């Protein structure tokens, strides 16, 4: 039997559902303005990201317009309390939570359990936010890890059972939206089979690099491309034509059988 790639000679990373690997998805993050949200949504990305972090120039404090059921709404949080995240899940009907801070595996597990529990219909107004939020589908969790020139992949192991995806972004001064990429070759050492999002300074200027990356072993478990600042006219305002070109050139979708 062929030996699986591992860490410290232990199989720390369980096999994921292979269906998640079919096709490359697109996530457009840092959405802020109503008309722009609707225009980007018309391009049919797989995910739209909304940042709930007051220190970010892309902090979202409005109402998300009605979107196609094919577009998943992602709430991006940085070291927030579960109660605050739950408020935003309920208010905006988020289907994915992206944790972009120093969240521990224990916190991720707490959030996972919270999201997967049933809503107590008899809860009082005073303690309602402390009760679970119910949705038609389960809420998925993305945990972000920042990379520059090297990365200790052993830190992923405790998160395997408490997150649905990883996201690899560029290490910088800000939690995200720094506008430059990391060395993607580092991902050739990725020891897990969990699907991941590739992020960090990705724009039209990176299309050739992305094509090469897609042909490399490092991209084997790359599930989606996450774009943000490289497609902006200003913070939170996306360039529709450039996004359209990028999606047409880079992104592949699965054929739907519904």
PyMOL commands that set and color helices and strands:
alter all, ss='L'
color gray80, all
select helices_A, chain A and resi 18-21+34-41+82-92+105-116+128-130+153-159+184-189+204-214+217-219+229-231+240-250
alter helices_A, ss='H'
color red, helices_A
select strands_A, chain A and resi 25-28+47-51+72-77+96-99+140-147+165-170+196-198+222-227+232-234+237-238
alter strands_A, ss='S'
color yellow, strands_A
deselect
rebuild
show_as cartoon
